[in-house]
Amino acid sequence: MAGVSPTQRTLKRLRDSGDYALVQVVEKWNPFARIRQDLWNFDILAITNDGETEAIQVTTKANVNARINKIAQSEHTPHLRDANWTLTVEGWFKEGNRWRSFLTDLS
């Protein structure tokens, strides 16, 4: 999976797990503003087979703390927590010749 974005890696991980009924990227490129825009600071929205909602912010290992701080300070986060969403930051890094990630639950 050389040259694959962290978001694509997470999508593959979620879909291959079989634990999710729905998985969708909720980040888009805005060509007029020349920026990426996501949904309430998250890149992927997933619904588990049990009907639970998970919002995932995907990044590299080096940017995990910045994403955690951004989500913690967001005006949207309390509402997502009140809705019992699972809020996750997934940081990808290369270890040897393999890609690995670690998950941080911010719920």
CNS distance restraints for C-alpha pairs under 8 A (distance, minus, plus):
assign (resid   4 and name CA) (resid   8 and name CA) 6.28 0.50 0.50
assign (resid   4 and name CA) (resid   9 and name CA) 6.76 0.50 0.50
assign (resid   5 and name CA) (resid   9 and name CA) 6.37 0.50 0.50
assign (resid   6 and name CA) (resid  10 and name CA) 6.26 0.50 0.50
assign (resid   6 and name CA) (resid  58 and name CA) 6.31 0.50 0.50
assign (resid   6 and name CA) (resid  59 and name CA) 6.19 0.50 0.50
assign (resid   6 and name CA) (resid  60 and name CA) 7.00 0.50 0.50
assign (resid   6 and name CA) (resid  92 and name CA) 6.38 0.50 0.50
assign (resid   7 and name CA) (resid  11 and name CA) 6.20 0.50 0.50
assign (resid   7 and name CA) (resid  43 and name CA) 7.51 0.50 0.50
assign (resid   7 and name CA) (resid  44 and name CA) 7.90 0.50 0.50
assign (resid   7 and name CA) (resid  58 and name CA) 5.80 0.50 0.50
assign (resid   7 and name CA) (resid  59 and name CA) 7.56 0.50 0.50
assign (resid   8 and name CA) (resid  12 and name CA) 6.19 0.50 0.50
assign (resid   9 and name CA) (resid  13 and name CA) 6.21 0.50 0.50
assign (resid  10 and name CA) (resid  14 and name CA) 6.12 0.50 0.50
assign (resid  10 and name CA) (resid  58 and name CA) 7.33 0.50 0.50
assign (resid  10 and name CA) (resid  90 and name CA) 7.90 0.50 0.50
assign (resid  11 and name CA) (resid  15 and name CA) 6.07 0.50 0.50
assign (resid  11 and name CA) (resid  23 and name CA) 7.29 0.50 0.50
assign (resid  11 and name CA) (resid  44 and name CA) 7.98 0.50 0.50
assign (resid  12 and name CA) (resid  16 and name CA) 5.82 0.50 0.50
assign (resid  13 and name CA) (resid  17 and name CA) 6.14 0.50 0.50
assign (resid  14 and name CA) (resid  18 and name CA) 7.20 0.50 0.50
assign (resid  14 and name CA) (resid  19 and name CA) 7.23 0.50 0.50
assign (resid  14 and name CA) (resid  20 and name CA) 6.71 0.50 0.50
assign (resid  14 and name CA) (resid  23 and name CA) 7.40 0.50 0.50
assign (resid  15 and name CA) (resid  19 and name CA) 7.63 0.50 0.50
assign (resid  15 and name CA) (resid  20 and name CA) 6.73 0.50 0.50
assign (resid  15 and name CA) (resid  23 and name CA) 7.25 0.50 0.50
assign (resid  19 and name CA) (resid  48 and name CA) 5.77 0.50 0.50
assign (resid  19 and name CA) (resid  49 and name CA) 5.76 0.50 0.50
assign (resid  20 and name CA) (resid  46 and name CA) 6.63 0.50 0.50
assign (resid  20 and name CA) (resid  47 and name CA) 5.67 0.50 0.50
assign (resid  20 and name CA) (resid  48 and name CA) 4.03 0.50 0.50
assign (resid  20 and name CA) (resid  49 and name CA) 5.10 0.50 0.50
assign (resid  21 and name CA) (resid  46 and name CA) 7.68 0.50 0.50
assign (resid  21 and name CA) (resid  47 and name CA) 5.76 0.50 0.50
assign (resid  21 and name CA) (resid  48 and name CA) 5.47 0.50 0.50
assign (resid  21 and name CA) (resid  49 and name CA) 5.03 0.50 0.50
assign (resid  22 and name CA) (resid  46 and name CA) 5.47 0.50 0.50
assign (resid  22 and name CA) (resid  47 and name CA) 5.07 0.50 0.50
assign (resid  22 and name CA) (resid  48 and name CA) 7.00 0.50 0.50
assign (resid  23 and name CA) (resid  44 and name CA) 7.09 0.50 0.50
assign (resid  23 and name CA) (resid  45 and name CA) 5.96 0.50 0.50
assign (resid  23 and name CA) (resid  46 and name CA) 4.34 0.50 0.50
assign (resid  23 and name CA) (resid  47 and name CA) 6.55 0.50 0.50
assign (resid  24 and name CA) (resid  44 and name CA) 5.66 0.50 0.50
assign (resid  24 and name CA) (resid  45 and name CA) 5.44 0.50 0.50
assign (resid  24 and name CA) (resid  46 and name CA) 6.34 0.50 0.50
assign (resid  25 and name CA) (resid  43 and name CA) 5.79 0.50 0.50
assign (resid  25 and name CA) (resid  44 and name CA) 4.42 0.50 0.50
assign (resid  25 and name CA) (resid  45 and name CA) 6.39 0.50 0.50
assign (resid  26 and name CA) (resid  38 and name CA) 5.86 0.50 0.50
assign (resid  26 and name CA) (resid  39 and name CA) 5.77 0.50 0.50
assign (resid  26 and name CA) (resid  42 and name CA) 7.28 0.50 0.50
assign (resid  26 and name CA) (resid  43 and name CA) 5.29 0.50 0.50
assign (resid  26 and name CA) (resid  44 and name CA) 5.37 0.50 0.50
assign (resid  26 and name CA) (resid  45 and name CA) 6.50 0.50 0.50
assign (resid  27 and name CA) (resid  36 and name CA) 6.72 0.50 0.50
assign (resid  27 and name CA) (resid  37 and name CA) 5.51 0.50 0.50
assign (resid  27 and name CA) (resid  38 and name CA) 3.97 0.50 0.50
assign (resid  27 and name CA) (resid  39 and name CA) 6.33 0.50 0.50
assign (resid  27 and name CA) (resid  42 and name CA) 7.35 0.50 0.50
assign (resid  27 and name CA) (resid  43 and name CA) 4.96 0.50 0.50
assign (resid  27 and name CA) (resid  44 and name CA) 7.19 0.50 0.50
assign (resid  28 and name CA) (resid  36 and name CA) 5.61 0.50 0.50
assign (resid  28 and name CA) (resid  37 and name CA) 5.40 0.50 0.50
assign (resid  28 and name CA) (resid  38 and name CA) 6.32 0.50 0.50
assign (resid  29 and name CA) (resid  34 and name CA) 7.18 0.50 0.50
assign (resid  29 and name CA) (resid  35 and name CA) 6.02 0.50 0.50
assign (resid  29 and name CA) (resid  36 and name CA) 4.47 0.50 0.50
assign (resid  29 and name CA) (resid  37 and name CA) 6.22 0.50 0.50
assign (resid  30 and name CA) (resid  34 and name CA) 5.55 0.50 0.50
assign (resid  30 and name CA) (resid  35 and name CA) 5.50 0.50 0.50
assign (resid  30 and name CA) (resid  36 and name CA) 5.92 0.50 0.50
assign (resid  30 and name CA) (resid  37 and name CA) 6.71 0.50 0.50
assign (resid  31 and name CA) (resid  35 and name CA) 6.96 0.50 0.50
assign (resid  38 and name CA) (resid  42 and name CA) 5.70 0.50 0.50
assign (resid  38 and name CA) (resid  43 and name CA) 5.64 0.50 0.50
assign (resid  39 and name CA) (resid  43 and name CA) 6.68 0.50 0.50
assign (resid  40 and name CA) (resid  76 and name CA) 6.12 0.50 0.50
assign (resid  40 and name CA) (resid  77 and name CA) 7.78 0.50 0.50
assign (resid  41 and name CA) (resid  57 and name CA) 6.92 0.50 0.50
assign (resid  41 and name CA) (resid  70 and name CA) 7.73 0.50 0.50
assign (resid  41 and name CA) (resid  71 and name CA) 6.42 0.50 0.50
assign (resid  41 and name CA) (resid  74 and name CA) 7.90 0.50 0.50
assign (resid  42 and name CA) (resid  55 and name CA) 5.98 0.50 0.50
assign (resid  42 and name CA) (resid  56 and name CA) 5.43 0.50 0.50
assign (resid  42 and name CA) (resid  57 and name CA) 4.46 0.50 0.50
assign (resid  42 and name CA) (resid  58 and name CA) 7.62 0.50 0.50
assign (resid  43 and name CA) (resid  55 and name CA) 7.46 0.50 0.50
assign (resid  43 and name CA) (resid  56 and name CA) 5.94 0.50 0.50
assign (resid  43 and name CA) (resid  57 and name CA) 5.09 0.50 0.50
assign (resid  43 and name CA) (resid  58 and name CA) 6.37 0.50 0.50
assign (resid  44 and name CA) (resid  55 and name CA) 5.85 0.50 0.50
assign (resid  44 and name CA) (resid  56 and name CA) 5.09 0.50 0.50
assign (resid  44 and name CA) (resid  57 and name CA) 6.68 0.50 0.50
assign (resid  44 and name CA) (resid  58 and name CA) 7.82 0.50 0.50
assign (resid  45 and name CA) (resid  53 and name CA) 7.28 0.50 0.50
assign (resid  45 and name CA) (resid  54 and name CA) 5.88 0.50 0.50
assign (resid  45 and name CA) (resid  55 and name CA) 4.71 0.50 0.50
assign (resid  45 and name CA) (resid  56 and name CA) 6.38 0.50 0.50
assign (resid  46 and name CA) (resid  53 and name CA) 5.87 0.50 0.50
assign (resid  46 and name CA) (resid  54 and name CA) 5.13 0.50 0.50
assign (resid  46 and name CA) (resid  55 and name CA) 6.42 0.50 0.50
assign (resid  46 and name CA) (resid  56 and name CA) 7.97 0.50 0.50
assign (resid  47 and name CA) (resid  51 and name CA) 5.78 0.50 0.50
assign (resid  47 and name CA) (resid  52 and name CA) 5.53 0.50 0.50
assign (resid  47 and name CA) (resid  53 and name CA) 4.69 0.50 0.50
assign (resid  47 and name CA) (resid  54 and name CA) 6.26 0.50 0.50
assign (resid  48 and name CA) (resid  52 and name CA) 5.17 0.50 0.50
assign (resid  48 and name CA) (resid  53 and name CA) 6.51 0.50 0.50
assign (resid  48 and name CA) (resid  54 and name CA) 7.64 0.50 0.50
assign (resid  52 and name CA) (resid  85 and name CA) 7.09 0.50 0.50
assign (resid  52 and name CA) (resid  86 and name CA) 7.83 0.50 0.50
assign (resid  53 and name CA) (resid  84 and name CA) 7.79 0.50 0.50
assign (resid  53 and name CA) (resid  85 and name CA) 5.16 0.50 0.50
assign (resid  53 and name CA) (resid  86 and name CA) 6.28 0.50 0.50
assign (resid  54 and name CA) (resid  85 and name CA) 5.57 0.50 0.50
assign (resid  54 and name CA) (resid  86 and name CA) 4.55 0.50 0.50
assign (resid  54 and name CA) (resid  87 and name CA) 5.98 0.50 0.50
assign (resid  54 and name CA) (resid  88 and name CA) 7.34 0.50 0.50
assign (resid  55 and name CA) (resid  85 and name CA) 7.00 0.50 0.50
assign (resid  55 and name CA) (resid  86 and name CA) 6.20 0.50 0.50
assign (resid  55 and name CA) (resid  87 and name CA) 5.09 0.50 0.50
assign (resid  55 and name CA) (resid  88 and name CA) 6.21 0.50 0.50
assign (resid  56 and name CA) (resid  87 and name CA) 6.14 0.50 0.50
assign (resid  56 and name CA) (resid  88 and name CA) 4.77 0.50 0.50
assign (resid  56 and name CA) (resid  89 and name CA) 5.65 0.50 0.50
assign (resid  56 and name CA) (resid  90 and name CA) 6.94 0.50 0.50
assign (resid  57 and name CA) (resid  67 and name CA) 7.49 0.50 0.50
assign (resid  57 and name CA) (resid  88 and name CA) 6.23 0.50 0.50
assign (resid  57 and name CA) (resid  89 and name CA) 4.68 0.50 0.50
assign (resid  57 and name CA) (resid  90 and name CA) 6.21 0.50 0.50
assign (resid  58 and name CA) (resid  89 and name CA) 5.90 0.50 0.50
assign (resid  58 and name CA) (resid  90 and name CA) 4.93 0.50 0.50
assign (resid  58 and name CA) (resid  91 and name CA) 6.20 0.50 0.50
assign (resid  58 and name CA) (resid  92 and name CA) 7.88 0.50 0.50
assign (resid  59 and name CA) (resid  63 and name CA) 6.18 0.50 0.50
assign (resid  59 and name CA) (resid  64 and name CA) 6.41 0.50 0.50
assign (resid  59 and name CA) (resid  67 and name CA) 7.87 0.50 0.50
assign (resid  59 and name CA) (resid  89 and name CA) 7.52 0.50 0.50
assign (resid  59 and name CA) (resid  90 and name CA) 6.24 0.50 0.50
assign (resid  59 and name CA) (resid  91 and name CA) 5.02 0.50 0.50
assign (resid  59 and name CA) (resid  92 and name CA) 6.39 0.50 0.50
assign (resid  60 and name CA) (resid  64 and name CA) 6.53 0.50 0.50
assign (resid  60 and name CA) (resid  90 and name CA) 7.83 0.50 0.50
assign (resid  60 and name CA) (resid  91 and name CA) 4.71 0.50 0.50
assign (resid  60 and name CA) (resid  92 and name CA) 4.66 0.50 0.50
assign (resid  60 and name CA) (resid  93 and name CA) 6.20 0.50 0.50
assign (resid  61 and name CA) (resid  91 and name CA) 4.48 0.50 0.50
assign (resid  61 and name CA) (resid  92 and name CA) 5.28 0.50 0.50
assign (resid  61 and name CA) (resid  93 and name CA) 5.57 0.50 0.50
assign (resid  61 and name CA) (resid 101 and name CA) 7.88 0.50 0.50
assign (resid  62 and name CA) (resid  91 and name CA) 7.84 0.50 0.50
assign (resid  63 and name CA) (resid  67 and name CA) 6.36 0.50 0.50
assign (resid  63 and name CA) (resid  91 and name CA) 7.55 0.50 0.50
assign (resid  64 and name CA) (resid  68 and name CA) 6.18 0.50 0.50
assign (resid  64 and name CA) (resid  89 and name CA) 6.97 0.50 0.50
assign (resid  64 and name CA) (resid  90 and name CA) 7.49 0.50 0.50
assign (resid  64 and name CA) (resid  91 and name CA) 5.82 0.50 0.50
assign (resid  65 and name CA) (resid  69 and name CA) 6.15 0.50 0.50
assign (resid  66 and name CA) (resid  70 and name CA) 6.16 0.50 0.50
assign (resid  67 and name CA) (resid  71 and name CA) 6.16 0.50 0.50
assign (resid  67 and name CA) (resid  89 and name CA) 7.32 0.50 0.50
assign (resid  68 and name CA) (resid  72 and name CA) 6.06 0.50 0.50
assign (resid  68 and name CA) (resid  89 and name CA) 6.99 0.50 0.50
assign (resid  68 and name CA) (resid 106 and name CA) 7.71 0.50 0.50
assign (resid  69 and name CA) (resid  73 and name CA) 6.14 0.50 0.50
assign (resid  70 and name CA) (resid  74 and name CA) 6.13 0.50 0.50
assign (resid  71 and name CA) (resid  77 and name CA) 6.48 0.50 0.50
assign (resid  72 and name CA) (resid  77 and name CA) 6.77 0.50 0.50
assign (resid  73 and name CA) (resid  77 and name CA) 7.75 0.50 0.50
assign (resid  75 and name CA) (resid  79 and name CA) 7.97 0.50 0.50
assign (resid  76 and name CA) (resid  80 and name CA) 6.46 0.50 0.50
assign (resid  77 and name CA) (resid  81 and name CA) 6.18 0.50 0.50
assign (resid  78 and name CA) (resid  82 and name CA) 6.11 0.50 0.50
assign (resid  79 and name CA) (resid  83 and name CA) 6.28 0.50 0.50
assign (resid  80 and name CA) (resid  84 and name CA) 6.52 0.50 0.50
assign (resid  80 and name CA) (resid  85 and name CA) 5.64 0.50 0.50
assign (resid  80 and name CA) (resid  87 and name CA) 8.00 0.50 0.50
assign (resid  81 and name CA) (resid  85 and name CA) 5.62 0.50 0.50
assign (resid  81 and name CA) (resid  86 and name CA) 7.49 0.50 0.50
assign (resid  81 and name CA) (resid  87 and name CA) 7.83 0.50 0.50
assign (resid  81 and name CA) (resid 107 and name CA) 6.12 0.50 0.50
assign (resid  84 and name CA) (resid 107 and name CA) 7.86 0.50 0.50
assign (resid  85 and name CA) (resid 107 and name CA) 7.03 0.50 0.50
assign (resid  86 and name CA) (resid 105 and name CA) 7.22 0.50 0.50
assign (resid  86 and name CA) (resid 106 and name CA) 7.39 0.50 0.50
assign (resid  86 and name CA) (resid 107 and name CA) 5.27 0.50 0.50
assign (resid  87 and name CA) (resid 105 and name CA) 5.88 0.50 0.50
assign (resid  87 and name CA) (resid 106 and name CA) 5.11 0.50 0.50
assign (resid  87 and name CA) (resid 107 and name CA) 4.94 0.50 0.50
assign (resid  88 and name CA) (resid 103 and name CA) 6.49 0.50 0.50
assign (resid  88 and name CA) (resid 104 and name CA) 5.53 0.50 0.50
assign (resid  88 and name CA) (resid 105 and name CA) 4.62 0.50 0.50
assign (resid  88 and name CA) (resid 106 and name CA) 5.70 0.50 0.50
assign (resid  88 and name CA) (resid 107 and name CA) 7.35 0.50 0.50
assign (resid  89 and name CA) (resid 103 and name CA) 5.76 0.50 0.50
assign (resid  89 and name CA) (resid 104 and name CA) 5.16 0.50 0.50
assign (resid  89 and name CA) (resid 105 and name CA) 6.65 0.50 0.50
assign (resid  89 and name CA) (resid 106 and name CA) 7.49 0.50 0.50
assign (resid  90 and name CA) (resid 101 and name CA) 6.37 0.50 0.50
assign (resid  90 and name CA) (resid 102 and name CA) 5.71 0.50 0.50
assign (resid  90 and name CA) (resid 103 and name CA) 4.59 0.50 0.50
assign (resid  90 and name CA) (resid 104 and name CA) 6.43 0.50 0.50
assign (resid  91 and name CA) (resid 101 and name CA) 5.29 0.50 0.50
assign (resid  91 and name CA) (resid 102 and name CA) 5.53 0.50 0.50
assign (resid  91 and name CA) (resid 103 and name CA) 6.61 0.50 0.50
assign (resid  92 and name CA) (resid  99 and name CA) 6.85 0.50 0.50
assign (resid  92 and name CA) (resid 100 and name CA) 5.73 0.50 0.50
assign (resid  92 and name CA) (resid 101 and name CA) 4.26 0.50 0.50
assign (resid  92 and name CA) (resid 102 and name CA) 6.81 0.50 0.50
assign (resid  93 and name CA) (resid  99 and name CA) 5.79 0.50 0.50
assign (resid  93 and name CA) (resid 100 and name CA) 5.53 0.50 0.50
assign (resid  93 and name CA) (resid 101 and name CA) 6.09 0.50 0.50
assign (resid  94 and name CA) (resid  98 and name CA) 5.63 0.50 0.50
assign (resid  94 and name CA) (resid  99 and name CA) 4.44 0.50 0.50
assign (resid  94 and name CA) (resid 100 and name CA) 6.03 0.50 0.50
assign (resid  95 and name CA) (resid  99 and name CA) 6.11 0.50 0.50
assign (resid  95 and name CA) (resid 100 and name CA) 6.69 0.50 0.50
